[in-house]
Amino acid sequence: MTHMTALAERPYGKLSAGQKRQVQFAVAVCGRPKLLFLDEPTVGLDVQARGALGDTLRALVSQGSSIVLTTHYLEEAQALADRVVVLAKGRLIASGTVSEMRALVSRKRITCATTLTLEEIAIWPGVESLTCDRELLHITVADAEEVARRLLIADPNLRHLEVSCAGLAEAFTELTQETTS
């Protein structure tokens, strides 16, 4: 289930930190527990091992296990969690599905390649911030649809247009900033 057979004959003391973490996870899921608590389970794992661990967690959940996962890797929580709880300074700030958490942040991001200048776009209603990374412009907006329409009208050569919702990391940042202010 955890794809650990390659390490089965190796002494634990001779394993790398990431391999030890994988073995610890394999021991934790022996017997297919109904409730499993995992604290930062992917620390020290490479990309492939993280993916395998995620697949195993999804399989356990589909077989009826409940998993409580603590992590600072918000993209990991976004990919694995059915429900998210945000804590700050030991207090519950918010809880809900990943979609509900992301919806708490109304901002969206538009990415595109345009011939328009930053100065031209910066004065448009709803534009909160602009950054330029190589040839791509990143625009944080309150009303993505309106700004995207305006971009398409203003620049017939607009390329690489992408509109994305706030991620869990942005929701977490916004939620926790409110509690520290």
Secondary structure, DSSP 8 states (H G I E B T S, - for coil): ----GGGTTS-GGGS-HHHHHHHHHHHHHTT--SEEEEESTTTT--HHHHHHHHHHHHHHHHTT-EEEEE-S-HHHHHHH-SSEEEEETTEEEEEE-HHHHHHT---EEEEEE-SS-HHHHHTSTTEEEEEEETTEEEEEES-HHHHHHHHHHH-TT-EEEEEEE--HHHHHHHHHHHHH-
